Amino acid sequence: MERAFHLPHDAPGSRRSARFGAATLAVAELSSGEMEELLSSLRKGARCGAAAQRAASIARASRRFLDPGDSLRRRAAAVLPAVTGFSPPMIEDALPRVFAPLADPEALARAAEVKGPMFCLLGIVGAGNVLGVPLFKTALALAAGAACIVKPATGEPVLCALFAEALRDLDDDLGAALGVLWWPGGTPQAADCESEFLRGVDSLVAYGSDEAIGVLAQRVRRFLGHGQKLSVGVARLDADADSRSLAAAAATDVALYDQLGCLSPQALYTLGGDARGRSVFIDHLAAALDDLAARWPAGAAPEAQAIAIRRLRDEYEWRALDGEPVSLRTGTGAASWTIVDDPTGGFRPSPLHRTIFVHRLDTLQALPRALGEWLPRVECVGMGPEVDPALSSLGIPRIALLGRMQSPDLGWRQGGFDPMAGIVDGDAS
């Protein structure tokens, strides 16, 4: 049985099993005193070894998940589909996106260079079921010399624990600086353990809903929260544009993780080209989503989202019948996807699960107006066939090529913060 925890040798606590999605995992339960003991043990592992050695160990551990023949990679690929609801082929394709940036020791050492006083013990709280959400911050903190305790998300509690196991196998001293422990956050049975965790860490980095971030912000002194964000794409349909390749790249970003990540585009904006060129692009987008439905079968949408998608489809079908210049394309059978062709500028949140709005812009300068009040929520803009540097002036943290939106590197300034925010004292608020 795989575990939703990884603790240093001889760590305290009792063990039981719990359901996560369609999988049963082992979990550890700690009292407040046992959590205090764990945090004290982790602190002793901080700043072990030289910086280059720490980065090299993290990179070697990460490379295990890039090798399809490695036992840890095989274990991750075996359990993650049942836990997350994502298809096995999607998991296989997603793992290199997660671990490739962490497998370069020189890049990791540069990114983790400390330029100020550093916290000794960092707490990290994950969210959602997108793979490895806490891993970037964990790797940077360990490379810089901090100790970490990670509370992974209920939707994906496995990968951090497997990474911690890989690290311990390669570098016992550095492995002693990392603990991974899931518990049902905000529940009476875990209240004492959680309170000690929040009291005992020097700094906390958390991912989650705006509501969850607001609650945690009131309970710790040093805090960096990453709340709800969204992303969009821009496709230039100039005369020489390869609309088939653009559509395939955009479809990859839409389908990966079933559009549930903060880097998943909820809308695509076409720029340039005539009405026929735009129609051809949408044809290619539909074909690419169909291909990906076969390659990466979609997971089941929760009932509320499934109802929202059905209502959206009904709305646009009626609008088209009323003569509005809109159209709707959908997958059939297991190909669960929806394209809403609405050439008006603007933004409307998607119900996700491969539901994409396609709007039209006259100029790139019109994008901020189209996004309106949603602009501060935008985490990434994907562009093709090339990135326009003018977008950097909008304050959007990540500008990427279409098809690579969900493959950030270690320089990603998530939420507009320095990658070392929350690790180096003074960066977290």
C-alpha positions as CSV (number, residue, x, y, z in Angstrom):
1,M,0.0,0.0,0.0
2,E,1.4,3.4,-1.0
3,R,1.5,6.1,1.7
4,A,0.3,9.7,2.0
5,F,3.2,10.5,4.2
6,H,7.0,10.2,4.5
7,L,8.6,10.8,7.9
8,P,12.2,10.7,9.0
9,H,13.5,7.5,10.6
10,D,11.8,6.5,13.9
11,A,9.2,9.3,13.6
12,P,6.3,9.0,16.0
13,G,2.6,8.6,15.2
14,S,0.1,5.9,14.6
15,R,-0.9,4.5,11.2
16,R,-4.2,3.8,9.5
17,S,-5.6,3.5,5.9
18,A,-7.8,6.1,4.1
19,R,-9.5,6.5,0.8
20,F,-8.2,9.0,-1.8
21,G,-10.2,8.9,-5.0
22,A,-10.3,5.2,-6.0
23,A,-7.2,4.3,-4.0
24,T,-6.5,3.3,-0.4
25,L,-3.4,4.8,1.1
26,A,-1.6,4.5,4.4
27,V,-1.7,7.7,6.5
28,A,0.0,8.7,9.7
29,E,-1.7,10.3,12.6
30,L,0.2,12.5,15.0
31,S,-0.8,14.1,18.3
32,S,0.3,17.7,18.9
33,G,3.2,16.5,21.0
34,E,4.3,14.1,18.2
35,M,4.0,16.9,15.7
36,E,6.2,19.1,17.9
37,E,8.7,16.3,18.1
38,L,8.7,15.9,14.3
39,L,9.2,19.6,13.7
40,S,12.2,19.6,16.1
41,S,13.7,16.7,14.2
42,L,13.3,18.4,10.9
43,R,15.0,21.5,12.1
44,K,18.1,19.5,12.9
45,G,18.3,18.6,9.2
46,A,18.4,22.1,8.0
47,R,21.5,23.4,6.3
48,C,23.1,20.0,6.0
49,G,25.9,19.6,3.4
50,A,27.1,22.1,0.8
51,A,24.7,24.0,-1.5
52,A,26.0,22.2,-4.6
53,Q,25.7,18.8,-2.9
54,R,22.1,19.5,-1.9
55,A,21.1,20.6,-5.4
56,A,22.8,17.5,-6.9
57,S,20.9,15.2,-4.5
58,I,17.6,16.8,-5.4
59,A,18.4,16.5,-9.1
60,R,19.3,12.9,-8.8
61,A,16.1,12.1,-6.9
62,S,14.1,13.9,-9.6
63,R,15.7,12.0,-12.4
64,R,14.3,8.8,-11.0
65,F,10.9,10.0,-12.0
66,L,12.1,10.7,-15.5
67,D,13.2,7.1,-16.0
68,P,10.3,4.9,-17.1
69,G,12.1,1.9,-15.8
70,D,12.8,3.2,-12.3
71,S,10.8,1.5,-9.6
72,L,9.6,4.8,-8.0
73,R,8.5,6.1,-11.4
74,R,6.5,2.9,-11.9
75,R,4.9,3.2,-8.5
76,A,3.9,6.8,-9.2
77,A,2.4,5.8,-12.5
78,A,0.5,2.9,-11.0
79,V,-1.1,4.8,-8.1
80,L,-1.7,8.3,-9.4
81,P,-4.5,7.6,-11.9
82,A,-6.6,6.1,-9.1
83,V,-5.8,8.9,-6.7
84,T,-6.2,11.8,-9.1
85,G,-8.8,10.6,-11.6
86,F,-6.4,11.4,-14.5
87,S,-5.8,8.7,-17.1
88,P,-2.6,6.6,-16.9
89,P,-1.3,8.0,-20.3
90,M,-1.8,11.5,-19.0
91,I,0.1,10.7,-15.8
92,E,2.9,9.2,-17.9
93,D,3.1,12.4,-20.0
94,A,2.8,14.7,-17.0
95,L,5.6,13.3,-14.9
96,P,8.4,14.6,-17.1
97,R,6.8,18.1,-17.0
98,V,6.9,18.1,-13.2
99,F,10.4,16.7,-12.7
100,A,12.5,17.9,-15.7
101,P,13.0,21.4,-14.2
102,L,14.2,19.8,-10.9
103,A,16.7,17.4,-12.6
104,D,19.2,20.1,-13.5
105,P,21.5,20.7,-10.5
106,E,23.1,23.8,-11.8
107,A,19.8,25.5,-12.6
108,L,18.4,24.5,-9.2
109,A,21.4,25.8,-7.4
110,R,21.1,29.2,-9.2
111,A,17.4,29.4,-8.6
112,A,17.9,28.7,-4.9
113,E,20.6,31.2,-4.3
114,V,19.9,32.9,-1.0
115,K,20.0,36.7,-0.9
116,G,19.0,37.4,2.6
117,P,18.2,35.8,5.9
118,M,16.4,32.5,5.4
119,F,13.8,30.6,7.4
120,C,14.9,27.4,9.0
121,L,11.7,25.4,8.7
122,L,9.2,26.0,5.9
123,G,5.6,24.6,6.0
124,I,3.9,23.9,2.6
125,V,0.2,23.2,2.2
126,G,-0.9,21.7,-1.2
127,A,-4.3,21.8,-3.0
128,G,-6.1,20.2,-5.9
129,N,-5.1,17.1,-7.9
130,V,-2.6,18.6,-10.4
131,L,0.7,16.7,-10.0
132,G,3.4,18.0,-7.7
133,V,2.0,21.4,-6.8
134,P,4.2,21.8,-3.7
135,L,7.3,20.3,-5.3
136,F,8.9,23.4,-6.8
137,K,8.8,25.2,-3.5
138,T,10.0,22.1,-1.6
139,A,13.0,21.6,-3.9
140,L,14.0,25.3,-3.8
141,A,13.8,25.3,0.0
142,L,15.8,22.2,0.4
143,A,18.4,23.4,-2.1
144,A,18.7,26.6,-0.2
145,G,19.3,24.8,3.1
146,A,15.9,25.0,4.8
147,A,14.0,22.1,6.2
148,C,10.4,21.4,5.0
149,I,7.2,19.8,6.1
150,V,4.6,19.4,3.4
151,K,0.9,18.8,3.9
152,P,-0.1,17.4,0.5
153,A,-3.6,17.9,-1.0
154,T,-6.3,15.3,-0.6
155,G,-6.5,15.2,-4.4
156,E,-2.8,14.3,-4.8
157,P,-1.1,13.2,-1.6
158,V,1.4,10.7,-3.1
159,L,4.0,12.4,-5.3
160,C,5.7,14.4,-2.6
161,A,5.9,11.3,-0.4
162,L,7.5,9.3,-3.2
163,F,10.0,12.2,-3.9
164,A,10.9,12.3,-0.2
165,E,11.6,8.6,-0.3
166,A,13.8,9.0,-3.4
167,L,15.7,11.8,-1.7
168,R,16.2,9.8,1.5
169,D,17.5,6.8,-0.5
170,L,20.2,9.1,-2.1
171,D,21.1,11.4,0.7
172,D,20.1,10.4,4.2
173,D,21.1,13.7,5.7
174,L,19.1,15.8,3.3
175,G,16.2,13.4,3.5
176,A,16.1,14.0,7.2
177,A,15.2,17.6,6.5
178,L,11.9,16.7,4.6
179,G,8.7,15.5,6.1
180,V,5.4,14.8,4.2
181,L,2.3,14.3,6.2
182,W,-1.4,14.4,5.1
183,W,-4.2,15.0,7.5
184,P,-7.9,16.1,7.0
185,G,-7.4,19.8,7.4
186,G,-9.8,21.9,9.3
187,T,-11.4,18.9,11.1
188,P,-11.8,18.4,14.9
189,Q,-9.9,15.1,14.9
190,A,-6.8,16.8,13.4
191,A,-7.1,20.1,15.1
192,D,-4.4,19.7,17.7
193,C,-1.9,18.4,15.1
194,E,-2.7,21.1,12.7
195,S,-2.4,23.9,15.3
196,E,1.0,22.6,16.3
197,F,2.1,22.5,12.7
198,L,1.0,26.1,12.1
199,R,2.6,27.2,15.4
200,G,5.8,25.4,14.8
201,V,6.8,26.4,11.3
202,D,8.8,29.6,10.7
203,S,7.0,30.4,7.4
204,L,4.0,28.9,5.6
205,V,3.4,28.7,1.8
206,A,-0.1,27.5,1.0
207,Y,-2.1,26.8,-2.2
208,G,-5.9,26.6,-2.3
209,S,-9.2,28.4,-2.6
210,D,-9.4,32.1,-1.7
211,E,-11.5,31.0,1.3
212,A,-8.9,28.5,2.5
213,I,-6.0,31.0,2.0
214,G,-7.9,33.6,4.0
215,V,-8.4,31.3,6.9
216,L,-4.7,30.2,7.0
217,A,-3.5,33.8,6.7
218,Q,-5.1,34.5,10.1
219,R,-3.4,31.7,11.8
220,V,0.3,32.2,11.0
221,R,2.7,35.1,11.3
222,R,4.7,34.5,8.1
223,F,2.5,33.5,5.3
224,L,2.5,33.4,1.5
225,G,-0.8,32.3,-0.1
226,H,-1.5,31.3,-3.7
227,G,-5.3,31.5,-4.2
228,Q,-7.5,30.9,-7.2
229,K,-5.9,31.9,-10.5
230,L,-6.7,31.3,-14.2
231,S,-5.0,31.4,-17.6
232,V,-5.8,32.3,-21.2
233,G,-4.2,31.7,-24.6
234,V,-3.7,33.9,-27.7
235,A,-3.4,32.5,-31.2
236,R,-2.1,34.7,-34.0
237,L,-3.8,33.7,-37.2
238,D,-1.7,35.7,-39.7
239,A,-1.4,34.6,-43.3
240,D,1.7,32.5,-42.6
241,A,0.4,30.9,-39.4
242,D,0.3,27.1,-39.1
243,S,-3.2,27.0,-37.6
244,R,-3.1,23.2,-37.3
245,S,0.0,23.3,-35.1
246,L,-1.3,26.2,-33.1
247,A,-4.6,24.4,-32.4
248,A,-2.8,21.2,-31.4
249,A,-0.6,23.1,-29.0
250,A,-3.6,25.0,-27.5
251,A,-5.5,21.7,-27.2
252,T,-2.6,20.2,-25.2
253,D,-2.8,23.0,-22.7
254,V,-6.6,22.6,-22.4
255,A,-6.7,18.8,-22.0
256,L,-3.7,18.4,-19.7
257,Y,-5.0,17.8,-16.1
258,D,-8.5,18.2,-17.6
259,Q,-8.1,22.0,-17.4
260,L,-8.0,22.0,-13.6
261,G,-4.7,23.8,-13.1
262,C,-4.1,27.5,-12.6
263,L,-2.0,27.3,-15.8
264,S,-4.8,25.7,-17.8
265,P,-6.3,28.1,-20.4
266,Q,-10.0,28.9,-19.9
267,A,-10.3,31.0,-23.0
268,L,-8.5,31.3,-26.3
269,Y,-8.3,34.7,-28.2
270,T,-7.7,34.6,-31.9
271,L,-5.8,37.5,-33.3
272,G,-5.7,38.5,-37.0
273,G,-6.9,36.4,-39.9
274,D,-10.3,36.5,-41.5
275,A,-13.5,34.7,-40.6
276,R,-12.6,31.6,-42.7
277,G,-9.1,31.4,-41.1
278,R,-10.7,31.5,-37.7
279,S,-13.2,28.8,-38.6
280,V,-10.4,26.6,-39.8
281,F,-8.5,27.1,-36.6
282,I,-11.5,26.0,-34.6
283,D,-11.9,23.0,-36.8
284,H,-8.3,22.0,-36.1
285,L,-8.9,22.7,-32.3
286,A,-11.8,20.3,-32.3
287,A,-9.9,17.7,-34.1
288,A,-6.9,18.0,-31.7
289,L,-9.2,17.8,-28.7
290,D,-10.7,14.6,-30.2
291,D,-7.2,13.2,-30.7
292,L,-6.4,14.0,-27.1
293,A,-9.6,12.5,-25.8
294,A,-8.3,9.2,-27.3
295,R,-4.7,9.7,-26.0
296,W,-5.7,11.1,-22.6
297,P,-9.2,10.0,-21.8
298,A,-11.0,12.6,-19.7
299,G,-11.8,12.0,-16.0
300,A,-15.4,12.2,-14.8
301,A,-16.5,15.7,-14.0
302,P,-18.2,16.2,-10.6
303,E,-21.9,16.5,-10.8
304,A,-22.0,20.3,-10.3
305,Q,-19.4,20.9,-13.1
306,A,-21.2,18.4,-15.4
307,I,-24.5,20.3,-14.9
308,A,-22.7,23.6,-15.5
309,I,-21.3,22.3,-18.8
310,R,-24.7,21.0,-19.9
311,R,-26.3,24.4,-19.1
312,L,-23.5,26.3,-21.0
313,R,-24.0,24.1,-24.0
314,D,-27.8,24.6,-23.9
315,E,-27.3,28.4,-23.6
316,Y,-25.1,28.6,-26.7
317,E,-27.3,26.3,-28.7
318,W,-30.3,28.6,-28.0
319,R,-28.2,31.7,-28.8
320,A,-27.2,30.3,-32.1
321,L,-30.8,29.5,-32.9
322,D,-31.7,33.1,-32.1
323,G,-29.3,34.2,-34.8
324,E,-26.3,35.3,-32.7
325,P,-22.9,34.8,-34.4
326,V,-21.9,32.0,-31.9
327,S,-21.5,28.3,-32.3
328,L,-20.9,25.2,-30.2
329,R,-18.8,22.1,-30.9
330,T,-18.6,19.1,-28.6
331,G,-17.0,15.8,-28.3
332,T,-19.0,12.6,-28.7
333,G,-19.0,9.5,-26.5
334,A,-16.0,9.4,-24.3
335,A,-14.6,12.5,-26.0
336,S,-15.7,14.9,-23.3
337,W,-14.8,18.4,-24.5
338,T,-16.6,21.6,-25.4
339,I,-15.6,24.5,-27.7
340,V,-17.7,27.7,-27.4
341,D,-17.1,29.9,-30.4
342,D,-18.0,33.4,-29.3
343,P,-16.3,36.0,-31.4
344,T,-17.1,38.9,-29.1
345,G,-14.2,40.1,-26.9
346,G,-14.6,39.5,-23.2
347,F,-14.0,36.8,-20.6
348,R,-16.2,34.3,-18.8
349,P,-14.9,31.7,-16.4
350,S,-15.1,28.2,-17.8
351,P,-16.7,25.3,-16.0
352,L,-13.4,23.5,-16.9
353,H,-13.1,19.8,-17.8
354,R,-12.0,20.7,-21.3
355,T,-14.5,23.5,-21.9
356,I,-12.8,26.3,-23.8
357,F,-14.2,29.7,-25.0
358,V,-12.8,31.0,-28.3
359,H,-13.0,34.8,-28.5
360,R,-11.6,37.3,-31.1
361,L,-9.4,40.3,-30.6
362,D,-8.6,43.0,-33.1
363,T,-5.2,43.8,-31.4
364,L,-3.2,42.3,-28.6
365,Q,-3.6,45.7,-26.8
366,A,-7.3,44.9,-26.5
367,L,-6.5,41.9,-24.2
368,P,-6.6,43.8,-20.9
369,R,-10.0,45.3,-21.8
370,A,-11.3,41.9,-22.8
371,L,-10.2,40.4,-19.5
372,G,-11.6,43.3,-17.5
373,E,-11.9,42.6,-13.7
374,W,-10.3,39.1,-14.3
375,L,-6.9,40.5,-15.3
376,P,-5.4,40.4,-11.8
377,R,-6.4,36.7,-11.6
378,V,-4.5,35.8,-14.7
379,E,-1.4,33.6,-13.9
380,C,-0.3,32.8,-17.5
381,V,-0.9,33.8,-21.1
382,G,0.0,31.2,-23.7
383,M,0.9,32.6,-27.2
384,G,1.6,31.2,-30.5
385,P,3.4,30.9,-32.9
386,E,5.7,33.1,-30.8
387,V,5.6,35.1,-27.6
388,D,5.0,38.9,-27.8
389,P,7.2,40.7,-25.2
390,A,4.6,43.4,-25.0
391,L,2.6,41.2,-22.7
392,S,5.2,41.5,-20.0
393,S,4.0,45.0,-19.2
394,L,0.6,43.7,-18.0
395,G,2.0,42.2,-14.8
396,I,1.1,38.7,-15.8
397,P,3.5,36.3,-14.0
398,R,4.0,33.8,-16.8
399,I,4.1,34.2,-20.6
400,A,4.6,31.0,-22.4
401,L,4.3,29.3,-25.8
402,L,1.1,27.5,-26.4
403,G,1.6,23.9,-25.6
404,R,4.0,24.7,-22.8
405,M,1.8,26.7,-20.5
406,Q,1.8,24.0,-17.9
407,S,5.5,23.3,-18.0
408,P,7.0,26.2,-16.0
409,D,10.7,26.4,-15.1
410,L,12.2,27.3,-11.7
411,G,12.1,31.0,-12.6
412,W,8.3,31.0,-12.5
413,R,7.2,34.0,-10.4
414,Q,4.0,32.4,-9.3
415,G,1.4,35.0,-8.2
416,G,4.0,37.6,-9.1
417,F,6.3,36.6,-6.2
418,D,10.0,35.8,-6.4
419,P,10.5,32.0,-6.6
420,M,12.2,32.2,-3.2
421,A,9.3,34.0,-1.5
422,G,8.4,32.3,1.7
423,I,11.8,30.8,2.0
424,V,13.9,33.9,2.4
425,D,12.8,36.2,5.2
426,G,11.2,39.4,4.1
427,D,9.5,38.1,0.9
428,A,6.4,36.6,2.5
429,S,3.7,38.9,3.7
